[in-house]
Amino acid sequence: MYGNYLDEAAKIVAAKREENLKFEHARLTAEQKDDLLLKFHPDRIKEQFTELKIGPNKGQKAPIELAEMLQAKPRYTADQIDLNHVDYETDVLVIGAGGAGCSAAIMASEAGAKVLLATKLRPGDANTMMAEGGIQAADKPNDSPAQHYLDCYGGGHFDGKPELVYTLTNKAPSVIKWLNDLGVEFDKEADGTMVTTHGGGTSRKRMHACKDYSGAEIMRTLRDEALNRPDSITIVDFTAAIELIKNDKGEACGAVLMNVETGELRIAKAKVVIIATGGAGRMHYQGFPTSNHYGATADGLVIAYRAGAKLLYQDSLQYHPTGAAYPTQILGKLVTEKVRSLGAKLINKDGEVYIHPLETRDVNASGIIREVREGRGVKNDVQDAVWLDTPMIEMIHGEGTILKSIPAMYKMFIKYGIDIRKEPILVYPTLHYQNGGVEINSTCHTNIPNLLVAGEASGGVHGTNRLMGNSLLDVVVFGREAGIEAGKMFKDIKLADKMNLDHVTAFEKERAAAGITSDVVSPKVLPRYTHGNPEFEKAIPGASK
């Protein structure tokens, strides 16, 4: 057991477990959902957003932390960067080596392109690796891409771009086959049939998983495939992109790269540039902990915005309802939605089931925040939270289910003496996903010629809320689409004779004209977690004590 005051709180849950197991909380009505979101979702807190003063989205709102990065000083002025010394020439430059970047590199390689894959950490150090629950695809007889489309479009509050939602859902079955053929070890029945389960907001069981290591397994496979193509894919690691480069026609034609260990700059010239830099959880919006990997600092949004790319839904973030809230060592770590799809229910301090466990993520996150704010949360010295009653899983499915289906969850908690087979766990929303990003069309084009964006750095695929299992699907579907498109484009494009950073100079003038005097520089590249640093203090409560 917890071995402290939480033991008594957990006993309340245990005493009502049999009763709660039989109780099925009704789904909320549309009106109830809207009211809950309006009152408690972090995206609805007006004072946490500010109006952008410059750039393509001038006049629109953005989270305060993101706005600061979008409008910050460039790390270098244009005259400090020597574009005449080119270090890399390639057909396709892919920035980011997560699920989207590796998928893009593989498909561009398939088309005969010479690919440079630049990543600021190692290949596979990405949010793709952190995903656990599964990947959606309507490939069963009782399902269809049309039904998947309706779930996604509605789950995203009807804000998704229809052509992107269409591409996502219609490409899903072929993407599952592609991943399976590459060697992803999906959960299967003895006869080879894919095992599928429900997720929040899904009307059919279409979640394909690899136990609760789904993202790691998919990322392992994609990373290895990219690494196994050294003749066509060159990987440059520990190297971040800090600016895009344009030619005299205003087309993207490369990037300024920075070694994150030495600070040394490198110039990459390319015919097509693909941004696949992932998310922004390490910005710690509103002081929330995050489930994201160390490098998730919105760099792609920053360099694209400075170059003139339009953003879409930059004010929409996803707070996964079940981040670990105890103990401190795993604060914010993802507790996969698969735990709830297997039957674990959300319980407040009074032992009450207060909401259906598979409402959409934004609704369940808002419900947890409501319980805590209104005094029905479980008080503890890390993060006030609610219970996720994991022992219910084996009461429903039988002994051994947890070790078979969600071993990563068991291992994450047992390190700290918490056996999720026998005792509930404490959860609270964690900053999980960047719903918005650079606006794209169905083939990943932006408003800047020869600049494509794929994966979490793009906006419009999920509207203003993402369903479980659609992130892994997004990065592979649109990573592939970007790679396929780049594979067509590069054959008709010549490497630029002249390159420039005129947009960086223009951006600095725009900052000055708007009266922005901050000395903060961007992109952030990596967060700092040191004592006395405000980012550290707000992201890790009590850590400096």
FENJO-V221408 format. One record per residue. RES is the residue in one letter. PHI is phi as a letter, one per 20 degrees, with the letter a starting at -180 (NA if undefined). OMEGA is omega in degrees with one decimal (none if undefined). D_FIRST is the distance of its C-alpha to the first C-alpha in Angstrom with 1 decimal. Layout:
BEGIN
res = [RES:RES]
phi = [PHI:PHI]
omega = [OMEGA:OMEGA]
d_first = [D_FIRST:D_FIRST]
END
This chain:
BEGIN
res = [M:Y:G:N:Y:L:D:E:A:A:K:I:V:A:A:K:R:E:E:N:L:K:F:E:H:A:R:L:T:A:E:Q:K:D:D:L:L:L:K:F:H:P:D:R:I:K:E:Q:F:T:E:L:K:I:G:P:N:K:G:Q:K:A:P:I:E:L:A:E:M:L:Q:A:K:P:R:Y:T:A:D:Q:I:D:L:N:H:V:D:Y:E:T:D:V:L:V:I:G:A:G:G:A:G:C:S:A:A:I:M:A:S:E:A:G:A:K:V:L:L:A:T:K:L:R:P:G:D:A:N:T:M:M:A:E:G:G:I:Q:A:A:D:K:P:N:D:S:P:A:Q:H:Y:L:D:C:Y:G:G:G:H:F:D:G:K:P:E:L:V:Y:T:L:T:N:K:A:P:S:V:I:K:W:L:N:D:L:G:V:E:F:D:K:E:A:D:G:T:M:V:T:T:H:G:G:G:T:S:R:K:R:M:H:A:C:K:D:Y:S:G:A:E:I:M:R:T:L:R:D:E:A:L:N:R:P:D:S:I:T:I:V:D:F:T:A:A:I:E:L:I:K:N:D:K:G:E:A:C:G:A:V:L:M:N:V:E:T:G:E:L:R:I:A:K:A:K:V:V:I:I:A:T:G:G:A:G:R:M:H:Y:Q:G:F:P:T:S:N:H:Y:G:A:T:A:D:G:L:V:I:A:Y:R:A:G:A:K:L:L:Y:Q:D:S:L:Q:Y:H:P:T:G:A:A:Y:P:T:Q:I:L:G:K:L:V:T:E:K:V:R:S:L:G:A:K:L:I:N:K:D:G:E:V:Y:I:H:P:L:E:T:R:D:V:N:A:S:G:I:I:R:E:V:R:E:G:R:G:V:K:N:D:V:Q:D:A:V:W:L:D:T:P:M:I:E:M:I:H:G:E:G:T:I:L:K:S:I:P:A:M:Y:K:M:F:I:K:Y:G:I:D:I:R:K:E:P:I:L:V:Y:P:T:L:H:Y:Q:N:G:G:V:E:I:N:S:T:C:H:T:N:I:P:N:L:L:V:A:G:E:A:S:G:G:V:H:G:T:N:R:L:M:G:N:S:L:L:D:V:V:V:F:G:R:E:A:G:I:E:A:G:K:M:F:K:D:I:K:L:A:D:K:M:N:L:D:H:V:T:A:F:E:K:E:R:A:A:A:G:I:T:S:D:V:V:S:P:K:V:L:P:R:Y:T:H:G:N:P:E:F:E:K:A:I:P:G:A:S:K]
phi = [NA:f:m:b:g:f:g:f:f:f:f:f:f:f:f:d:f:g:f:f:f:e:e:d:f:f:f:f:f:g:f:f:f:f:f:f:f:f:e:c:f:g:f:e:e:g:f:e:c:c:e:f:e:b:n:g:d:g:n:e:e:b:g:g:f:f:g:f:f:f:d:f:f:f:f:c:f:g:f:e:d:e:e:f:e:e:e:c:c:b:f:c:d:d:d:o:d:e:f:f:f:f:f:f:f:f:f:f:f:g:e:n:f:e:d:d:d:d:c:f:d:d:g:n:f:b:f:g:f:e:f:c:f:q:c:e:a:e:c:d:g:e:c:a:g:f:f:g:g:f:f:f:f:f:f:e:m:m:d:f:f:g:f:f:f:f:f:g:f:e:e:g:g:f:f:g:f:f:f:f:f:f:o:f:e:f:f:c:f:g:e:n:f:f:e:c:c:e:c:g:n:e:e:c:e:c:e:e:c:c:l:d:d:g:f:f:f:f:f:g:f:f:f:f:f:f:f:e:c:f:f:c:c:d:d:d:d:l:c:d:e:d:b:e:d:d:e:f:e:n:e:f:b:q:b:e:d:c:f:f:e:d:n:f:e:c:d:d:d:b:e:c:d:d:e:b:e:m:e:b:g:f:e:l:g:l:m:f:f:c:e:f:f:g:e:e:c:m:g:f:f:f:f:f:f:f:e:o:f:f:d:c:l:f:e:d:c:d:d:f:f:d:e:f:d:a:e:g:g:c:g:n:f:f:d:g:f:f:f:f:f:e:p:f:d:e:c:e:f:e:m:d:f:d:a:f:f:d:f:f:f:f:f:f:f:f:f:f:f:f:g:f:f:e:n:d:e:e:f:b:e:d:b:g:b:c:e:d:e:f:g:g:g:e:f:e:d:o:f:n:f:f:f:f:e:c:f:f:f:g:f:f:e:f:g:d:m:d:e:f:f:d:c:f:d:e:c:b:g:c:f:c:b:e:f:e:r:f:f:c:d:f:d:m:f:d:f:e:g:m:d:d:c:b:n:f:f:e:c:o:f:d:m:d:a:d:e:g:n:e:f:f:f:g:f:e:g:e:f:f:f:f:f:f:f:f:f:e:f:f:f:d:c:e:f:f:f:c:c:b:c:g:f:f:f:f:f:f:f:f:g:f:f:e:m:e:d:g:e:f:d:b:f:f:m:c:f:d:d:c:g:n:e:g:f:f:f:e:e:c:g:m:f:e:f]
omega = [-177.0:176.8:177.4:-177.3:-179.0:176.2:-179.3:178.7:-179.7:179.2:177.7:179.1:-178.3:-177.5:-177.3:-173.5:-179.5:179.9:-178.3:179.8:-179.0:-175.5:178.5:179.9:-179.7:174.0:178.3:174.5:178.6:-179.6:178.7:177.7:-179.0:-179.8:179.8:179.8:-178.1:-175.3:-168.8:-177.8:-178.2:179.5:-177.1:179.6:-170.2:-175.4:178.4:-179.5:179.2:-178.7:177.1:-176.3:-176.6:174.6:-176.0:-179.5:179.0:179.8:177.7:-178.3:176.7:174.0:-177.0:-176.7:179.0:179.3:178.7:179.8:-178.9:-174.7:-177.5:176.3:171.0:179.6:177.8:171.7:-176.9:-177.1:176.6:-175.7:-178.5:-179.4:-179.0:179.1:-177.1:-178.0:-178.1:169.8:-174.8:175.2:-176.7:173.9:176.5:-178.8:-177.2:-176.6:170.3:-177.7:-179.3:-178.2:178.9:177.3:179.6:-179.0:-179.2:-176.5:175.6:176.6:178.7:-178.3:177.8:-178.5:169.2:-171.3:169.5:-178.2:-176.9:-179.2:-173.7:171.5:177.0:174.5:-179.7:173.5:-168.8:176.9:176.1:-180.0:-173.8:-178.3:-172.5:-163.7:-179.5:-178.0:-175.7:170.3:-179.6:-177.2:177.5:-176.0:-177.2:-174.6:177.0:174.9:178.6:178.5:176.0:178.1:-179.0:177.9:-178.1:-175.9:178.2:179.6:177.7:179.0:177.3:-179.5:179.8:174.3:-173.5:-178.2:178.0:178.0:178.0:179.6:-179.7:-171.8:-178.7:178.0:-172.1:-178.3:-179.7:177.3:176.1:178.6:179.9:179.5:178.7:-179.9:177.6:177.2:176.3:-175.5:177.8:173.9:-178.0:172.0:-178.0:-178.6:178.1:178.6:179.0:173.2:178.3:-179.5:176.4:168.8:179.0:177.8:179.3:179.6:178.6:173.8:-178.3:179.7:175.9:-174.6:170.3:-169.3:172.4:173.5:-169.3:-179.1:-180.0:-179.6:178.1:-179.8:177.3:-176.9:-179.4:178.9:-178.5:178.5:178.1:179.7:-177.6:178.0:-174.8:180.0:-177.2:179.6:175.3:-177.6:176.6:-175.4:-176.7:-177.2:-177.6:172.3:-178.9:172.7:166.7:177.0:178.7:171.4:-175.7:175.6:-178.5:179.4:175.0:-178.3:177.3:-178.3:171.2:-177.7:-179.9:174.6:-173.3:179.3:-175.4:-175.8:-178.8:-179.2:176.1:-179.9:177.7:177.6:-176.9:175.4:179.7:177.9:176.2:174.2:178.1:-170.1:174.4:-164.8:-168.0:-174.5:-178.9:168.5:177.7:176.9:177.1:177.4:-179.9:168.9:-177.2:174.4:-171.1:177.6:-169.9:-174.2:-174.4:-173.9:173.2:-177.0:-178.0:178.0:-177.1:-175.9:177.3:-179.6:-179.8:179.6:177.1:179.5:179.6:174.9:176.5:-179.5:177.2:179.6:-177.1:178.1:174.3:175.3:-179.2:-174.2:-173.7:167.3:178.3:-179.2:179.6:-1.7:-176.2:-173.5:-178.7:179.4:178.3:179.4:-175.2:167.7:-169.3:177.3:178.3:177.0:178.7:178.9:176.1:173.6:178.6:-177.9:177.5:-172.4:177.1:-173.5:179.6:179.5:-176.0:168.8:-171.3:-178.0:175.0:-174.3:-177.2:165.1:179.0:-171.9:-178.5:179.1:179.9:176.3:179.4:179.1:178.5:179.1:177.8:-178.6:-179.3:-177.2:-177.2:171.8:179.3:176.5:179.7:-179.9:171.2:-171.9:175.6:-179.7:175.7:-166.1:169.6:178.3:164.9:-167.6:-175.5:177.9:177.4:-174.3:-177.8:171.6:-179.7:-169.2:178.3:-178.4:179.4:-176.4:-176.3:179.1:179.4:-170.8:-178.4:-177.1:-179.4:178.3:178.5:-176.8:-178.1:-176.7:-175.9:176.0:-176.4:174.6:-179.6:-179.4:-174.0:175.1:-173.3:-176.6:-178.6:179.1:-179.2:-177.5:177.0:-177.0:178.3:-179.3:-165.2:-169.9:178.1:-177.5:-178.3:179.3:179.8:-178.1:-179.5:169.5:-172.0:175.2:171.2:177.0:173.2:177.3:174.2:-179.1:177.3:174.0:177.0:176.9:-179.7:175.9:-171.6:178.1:179.4:178.4:175.7:-177.7:-172.3:-175.6:-179.3:170.7:-178.2:174.6:175.9:175.7:178.9:176.9:176.5:177.7:179.8:-173.9:-179.3:179.1:-173.9:169.8:177.2:-178.6:178.5:179.2:177.8:-179.6:178.6:178.6:174.6:-172.3:-167.8:-177.2:-177.4:-177.6:175.7:174.6:-175.1:173.5:-179.4:178.1:179.9:173.8:-178.7:-179.4:177.6:177.3:179.5:179.7:179.0:176.8:178.7:176.1:-178.2:-179.3:179.9:178.9:178.5:-174.8:-178.0:177.0:176.8:179.1:178.0:2.7:-177.7:-178.5:178.2:177.0:175.8:176.6:179.1:179.0:-179.5:178.0:-176.8:179.8:-178.7:-175.2:-176.6:-178.8:-177.9:-175.8:175.1:-174.8:-176.8:-177.3:none]
d_first = [0.0:3.8:5.4:8.3:10.5:8.7:6.5:10.0:11.2:8.8:10.1:13.5:13.1:12.1:15.0:17.4:16.4:19.3:21.7:20.8:21.1:24.7:25.5:27.3:27.8:31.4:32.4:33.7:37.4:39.1:39.9:36.4:35.2:37.9:37.2:33.5:34.4:37.1:35.0:31.8:32.2:32.6:35.9:37.4:37.1:40.8:40.5:38.2:41.2:44.6:48.0:49.1:52.4:53.6:53.4:53.6:51.2:52.8:52.3:49.0:45.6:42.8:39.5:40.5:38.8:40.6:43.9:43.9:43.6:46.2:48.6:48.0:50.5:50.9:49.8:53.4:56.7:58.8:61.3:58.7:58.0:60.6:60.8:63.8:61.7:59.9:57.3:56.3:58.4:56.8:57.3:53.8:51.4:47.8:45.6:41.9:40.6:37.7:37.9:40.9:42.7:42.5:43.5:46.5:47.5:47.5:49.6:52.0:52.4:53.1:56.0:57.5:56.3:55.6:52.2:50.7:46.9:45.7:42.1:40.8:37.9:37.9:38.7:35.6:33.8:33.5:31.5:32.5:30.2:27.2:27.8:25.5:26.1:29.7:33.4:35.5:38.8:40.8:42.0:41.4:44.2:42.7:42.3:44.6:44.8:46.4:43.3:41.1:43.5:43.2:39.4:39.5:42.4:41.0:37.4:39.0:40.7:44.0:44.3:44.2:47.6:48.7:50.2:46.9:44.8:47.5:47.3:43.5:43.4:46.6:45.8:42.3:43.2:45.4:42.8:40.3:43.1:43.9:40.4:40.2:43.5:42.4:39.6:36.4:34.2:33.4:31.4:34.1:34.8:36.6:39.9:39.2:38.6:36.2:32.9:32.7:30.2:30.2:29.3:29.4:33.1:34.3:36.5:36.4:34.0:35.3:32.3:32.8:29.9:29.1:25.5:23.7:25.9:28.9:30.2:29.7:31.6:34.4:34.7:34.9:37.7:39.6:39.3:40.6:43.4:44.5:44.3:46.4:49.3:50.5:54.1:53.5:50.2:50.0:46.6:46.5:43.0:41.8:44.5:44.2:46.9:47.9:51.0:52.8:56.4:59.2:62.8:65.9:65.3:61.9:60.1:56.9:58.0:55.3:52.8:52.4:49.6:47.9:46.2:42.9:43.0:46.7:47.7:50.7:52.2:53.3:55.5:54.8:57.6:57.0:58.7:55.6:52.4:49.0:46.2:42.8:40.7:37.7:35.7:35.0:31.3:31.8:34.1:31.0:33.0:32.2:29.6:27.1:24.8:25.9:24.9:28.4:29.5:31.1:34.6:34.3:36.7:39.3:42.0:43.8:44.2:45.7:48.2:49.3:49.7:51.7:53.9:54.5:52.1:51.0:47.4:46.1:43.1:42.2:40.6:38.1:34.6:31.6:28.3:25.8:23.7:20.4:19.8:16.4:15.9:12.9:12.7:16.4:17.1:17.1:18.5:20.9:20.2:21.2:18.9:21.7:23.4:23.2:19.7:21.4:24.4:22.4:21.4:18.3:19.3:19.0:17.8:18.5:16.9:18.9:17.4:20.7:21.8:24.3:25.8:26.5:24.1:27.1:29.4:30.8:28.8:30.7:30.3:26.5:26.2:28.4:26.5:23.2:25.4:27.0:23.8:22.8:26.3:27.0:24.0:21.8:19.4:15.9:16.7:15.0:16.6:17.0:18.3:18.4:17.4:16.8:14.2:15.0:13.8:13.6:12.9:16.4:17.9:17.7:18.6:21.7:22.6:21.2:18.9:19.3:20.2:17.5:18.5:22.1:22.4:19.9:19.0:19.2:16.4:14.1:15.3:15.1:11.4:10.4:12.5:10.0:7.0:6.2:7.6:9.8:11.2:8.5:7.1:9.6:10.6:12.8:16.5:19.8:23.3:24.2:27.9:28.5:32.1:35.6:37.3:40.7:42.7:46.2:48.2:49.3:51.3:50.5:51.7:49.7:52.8:52.6:55.5:56.2:58.3:56.8:53.3:50.7:47.0:44.2:40.5:38.3:41.1:43.2:43.3:44.3:42.5:39.6:41.3:39.0:35.8:34.7:33.2:30.5:32.1:35.3:34.5:34.6:37.6:39.3:39.2:40.6:43.2:44.5:44.1:46.3:48.7:49.2:49.9:52.3:54.1:54.3:55.7:58.5:59.2:59.6:62.6:64.6:63.5:65.0:63.2:64.2:67.2:66.1:62.7:61.8:59.2:61.3:58.4:56.5:59.6:60.0:56.4:56.9:60.0:58.1:55.5:58.2:60.1:57.0:56.5:53.2:53.1:49.5:49.3:46.0:46.6:45.4:44.0:40.9:40.3:37.0:34.7:34.3:31.0:32.1:31.5:34.0:34.5:34.1:32.7:29.9:29.2:29.0:27.0:24.3:23.6:23.4:24.0:27.1:25.6]
END
